[in-house]
Amino acid sequence: MAVSTTIYCSAAFKENRFSAEYFDPQYKFIPRNNSNWMRIGQTLKKCQYGISISMNEDSRGYPIFRMNEIDNCFATKAVKYANISKKEFKDFRLNINDVLFNRTNSFEFVGRTGIMKDPTNSVFASYLIRVVPDPKILLPEYLTIYLNTVFGIGQIKRRAMPSINQANVSASELKRIQILIPSLSEQQKVSKFVNESFAKKRISQSIYTQAQKILEQELGLDKFKYEKPVGYETSFSEVMDGRRIDSQCYKPDHVNYEKYLRQNSDYDYLRLLVKSAVKGKQMPALPSGLINYVSIKDIQGLELISESFCNLSNDIRIAEKGSLLLAITGATIGKIGIVNRDDKLAFSGDLLGLEFKDVIDPHYLLTVMQSPIGQSQCNRWITGSTNGHLALKDVGKIVIPRLKKKKEKIIAEKIKGSLRTMQESEKLLIKAKTHVEDLVEAAVE
């Protein structure tokens, strides 16, 4: 049955919007008389588009944040660089507590918002908007959380301008979004949750770094250096052993770690450690269902975090808790995470599910596979040009260094600790969102 809504011209002119989507009843709300609502633009000291420039991965210039580097309310780490002048750097330099708003993306992800908490000499790209609120009115942590709540996301989406495969929320539309302004003491409660969450996140990352450092030191990789040659050659025996004649398979960046391990450590081939290796099955991702479902995009940090479901079927692929899921297709081949939060997960066709024998801890193996040791070998065995692929037989060729059981256990325990601390960080963000949502609920009819 069709549902219609009548809007007066005065309301359309007031909001400067004439699209039916904007007036969708799911987004509309009536503020209570005793609540304090303002347009975001009324609270800001600065609202600035980022810099439009080509980027590089050669460390030329300054790190530049993109939309990919906003994750779960925080700006993470820039991996690309912008070769710009000092004057441009001064104009676009990010500061602690700057809020970054993703103005252009798919309708699902437009409006993703994160706060900068690390001191860094970096800038931000043109599809991001830097927002600096006046802390006498609005704390940046509160603004960040508000725009990450279900209510805040709805207010963003109602202002999104759709186009082909993407949507846009301009700075002027961002400024027009209404935000509840509670007392500063209430905002400070949210700020405290956010800052504690960030501290936990930093500790989690530090523990993971310790695990990688132990691995490198035990293998002597902390002292391992090699010069990149202009050209390179390989022997016929290596070609026969690899059963590949393409030059990228013997590129020094891809083979030097493997050669080092063969000469300087005990090792096993991955195929000898695996109990089962199963390619996933592409399934329709649903908002609800009988079992959680993941794809490459759900590998976040060290683990799989599922936000989708799928229906059960005879050909579904399921990974048990403690299994590793490895990306074997697309632009992020080699990306890997552990099934940590769910007893069972269904997984997509771009992932390979790896269940291991008791002779190795999957958390130790995860450390190896996320290090240059594992990533270089994944890159070595990629086939295809337009759309790369990593075959099961080639995954089995990956060389895994073996340490004394005690050392492998220490590394595994570090990874488990890192995962636990990251979950504690996320719980604090949930508390922050819940507090803001409770405030909003009390402030609307």
Secondary structure as UniProt FT lines:
FT   HELIX           9..15
FT   HELIX           21..23
FT   TURN            25..27
FT   TURN            33..34
FT   STRAND          37..39
FT   HELIX           40..43
FT   STRAND          44..49
FT   STRAND          62..65
FT   HELIX           67..69
FT   STRAND          70..71
FT   TURN            72..73
FT   STRAND          74..75
FT   STRAND          80..82
FT   HELIX           86..92
FT   TURN            96..97
FT   STRAND          99..102
FT   STRAND          104..105
FT   TURN            107..111
FT   STRAND          113..115
FT   STRAND          123..125
FT   TURN            126..127
FT   STRAND          128..133
FT   TURN            135..137
FT   HELIX           140..146
FT   TURN            147..148
FT   HELIX           150..157
FT   TURN            158..159
FT   STRAND          161..163
FT   TURN            164..165
FT   STRAND          166..168
FT   HELIX           171..176
FT   STRAND          178..180
FT   HELIX           184..219
FT   HELIX           221..223
FT   HELIX           236..242
FT   HELIX           247..250
FT   HELIX           252..264
FT   STRAND          266..269
FT   HELIX           270..273
FT   STRAND          274..279
FT   STRAND          291..294
FT   HELIX           296..298
FT   STRAND          299..300
FT   TURN            301..302
FT   STRAND          303..304
FT   STRAND          308..310
FT   TURN            314..315
FT   STRAND          318..320
FT   TURN            321..322
FT   STRAND          324..327
FT   TURN            331..334
FT   STRAND          336..338
FT   STRAND          344..347
FT   TURN            349..350
FT   STRAND          351..356
FT   TURN            358..359
FT   HELIX           362..370
FT   HELIX           372..380
FT   HELIX           392..395
FT   TURN            396..397
FT   STRAND          399..402
FT   HELIX           405..443
//
